[in-house]
């Protein structure tokens, strides 16, 4: 693997063998992870941002799913003109959406 180094699951080519590829990557803002295994600040901030997004989307999906379950079963009659009230199929959709929300929350907390 002299020409190809594997760093944290991503392959990067050496400057000697692929200079134009390296120039293009640096122009696009690509950064190398240090070879001693340290994680750079850009990776850490990206992970924090992704966890926050997953958590917010998960909480919204969970809340919406619970609302759909309540409307579909007739427990929540709000808004009064909603076409989803007492329509059991919407309770099923709510279960699926709430489960997806829980998965997102679980992934954000891992």
Residue pairs with C-beta under 8 A, 6 or more apart in sequence:
2 14
3 13
3 14
3 17
4 11
4 12
4 13
4 14
5 11
5 12
5 14
5 35
7 32
7 33
7 35
8 33
8 39
10 33
12 25
12 32
13 21
13 22
15 22
31 40
31 42
33 39
33 40
33 43
34 40
51 108
51 109
52 108
54 104
54 105
54 107
54 108
55 104
55 105
55 108
55 109
57 101
57 104
58 100
58 101
58 102
58 103
58 104
58 105
58 106
58 107
58 108
59 101
59 105
60 101
61 97
61 98
61 100
61 101
61 104
62 97
62 98
62 101
62 102
62 105
63 101
64 94
64 97
64 101
65 93
65 94
65 95
65 96
65 97
65 98
65 99
65 100
65 101
66 94
66 98
67 76
67 94
68 84
68 90
68 91
68 93
68 94
68 97
68 98
69 75
69 90
69 91
69 94
69 95
69 98
70 76
70 94
71 77
71 78
71 82
71 84
71 85
71 87
71 90
71 91
71 94
72 84
72 85
72 86
72 87
72 88
72 89
72 90
72 91
72 92
72 93
72 94
73 86
73 88
73 91
74 85
74 86
76 85
77 85
84 90
